[in-house]
Amino acid sequence: MAMTWKHLCAASRLSEGEPLGFKVGDQRVALYKVGDDIFATDDVCSHAFALLSSGFLEGHVVECPLHGAMFDVRDGRCRSGTYRDIKAFKVESRDGKIYVHLDDDVANENTPDHALDAES
């Protein structure tokens, strides 16, 4: 399956400790800023439908707001309980814009969840 780089937002929209969620085609992606690094994972918890972008980020670990499952944003590995790992995506920052490497079938459109996004 081919992969595609998708522009999600301006890097300036990301704040440390405040995940941001996006809908890209049928897929939901969460971005996280930790120090000078930016990470991206599936935005939906593997345990039940809850958006990790509305969860709590501490260091490299995001906590699901619904049942407290914890995932490492660097690789998507579950750090608590017996929940399935989530998918982590490659991220690049180019000219102040954040791009994420996604499968072609989910990267056909880019619809940010946030109305604030004047970029696109």
N, C-alpha and C positions, 0 to 999 in steps of 0.2 A: 504494500500500500504506500502510495506517495505521501510525502509530508510537505506541509506548506507553512511558511512563516506568516503570521497574522499580526497586524498592528492592533494593539488593544487600547493604549492611552498614552498620554504624555507622562514621562517619568516624574514630573513635578506633582502629579496627582497622588503619588504614593507617599504615605507617611509611615514611619516605623511603628510597628505594633497595631496598625489598622489595615486589615486585609480588605481588598477590593474585589468584588465579583463581577463577572461579565458573562453574557450569553453569546456564544459563537456558534451559529447554526443551531443544532440541537444539543450542543454541549455547553456545560457551565464550567468556567475556569476562574480560579481565584489567584490573585497576585498578592505577594507578601514582600515587604521590605524589611530586611534584617541587616542592620549596619549599612554597608555600602552595597550589599548584595540584594538581588531581586529573584524571587522564586515563584513558580507557578505549579498548581496542582488542579485536579478535579475539584470543583467547588461543592460537590455533593458528597456527604458522608457515606461510607460504604455500609453503614449499619442501618440507617433509615434516612428518608429524605429530609435532610437539613442542610442549609448552606453554611459551609465552613467559613465563608467570607463574613458571616455574621457571628462567628465564634470569637475565641480569645486567643491571641498570638502572644506567646511568651518565649523569647529566644527563637529557636528554630522549630518550635512545636505549636501547632494550632489545635485548639480544643473545640470539638463540636458543641454548639450551644444546646443541643437537645439531650444527649445522654452522656456527654463528657468524654467521648472517644478522643484520643490524642494521636496526631499524625505529624511526622517529621516533614516539614515543607521541602527539605532538600531532596528526599527520595520517595516520599509518599508512604513510608512504612508506618504501620500502626504501632504506637508505643504503649498502648494500654488495652486490656481486654483481649478478646480473640476476634476482633473485627478484621475484615479483609483490608489489605493495603489499598491506597488510592493511587491513581496515576500522577506522576510528576512530569512536567514538560520542560524542555530547554527554553531558556529565556535569553534574549539579547537586548541591550540598550543601544540604539543607534540614533545619533543626532537628537538626544533628548526624548526619544520615543521608545516605548516598550513593545517588543515583538515576542510572540510565543510560537513554538514549533508544534503544529497540530496535524492530525490526520486530515487528508483532503476531504473526506466525506463529511466532516464536521466544520470545515473551514470555509464553506461557501459564502457565508455572510457574517458580518460582525455587528451585533446589536448590543451596545453597552447597556447594562441594567440601569446605569445612572444617567439621568437626563442632563447632568452637568457637563457631559462630554461634548465639547464643541469641536473636538479634533476630528477625525474620520475622513 
